[in-house]
Amino acid sequence: MKDSEKTIGNIIDQQKVCYISSVDEEGFPNTKAMLQPRKRNGIKEIFFSTNTSSLKVESFRSNSKACIYFCDSRFFRGVMLKGHVEVIEDQTIKDMLWQTGDTMYYSKGKTDSDYCVLKFAVISGRYYSNFKSEDFDV
């Protein structure tokens, strides 16, 4: 892969859904589908909005280890990113990521206590394309 940030960034930006995995209290993975990220800083930090009351937020509060997977089924390629999740409830960051229509998920608006942000800090990844895989560090 010539330019990992560009290649991986394009895959992230083109997917409407990704999969995020947390680790439960028994050490087992829990995987959930998530809507596309709200923001990213290159491929080092990826931000999602979610419900504070969700099981994944509870899991990330006790164990920040996580991975996310973006799959481009059209070209049979994908990327798994490994890292740590921070649950953010800072109003400035919540305001920055808020989008029109979010009241469908958070009825009380930007200040809804059930609205939070997940900041995924990437450590490394694995890219799959053309029947081969390639590891990379971020």
WOMO-V88913 format. One record per helix or strand. SS is the DSSP state (H for helix, E for strand). FROM is the first residue (numbers start at 1). LEN is the number of residues. If there is no record, write none. Layout:
<<SS,FROM,LEN> <SS,FROM,LEN>>
This chain:
<<H,4,11> <E,17,7> <E,29,7> <E,39,3> <E,45,7> <H,55,8> <E,65,8> <E,77,12> <H,91,7> <H,102,3> <H,109,3> <E,115,15> <E,132,6>>
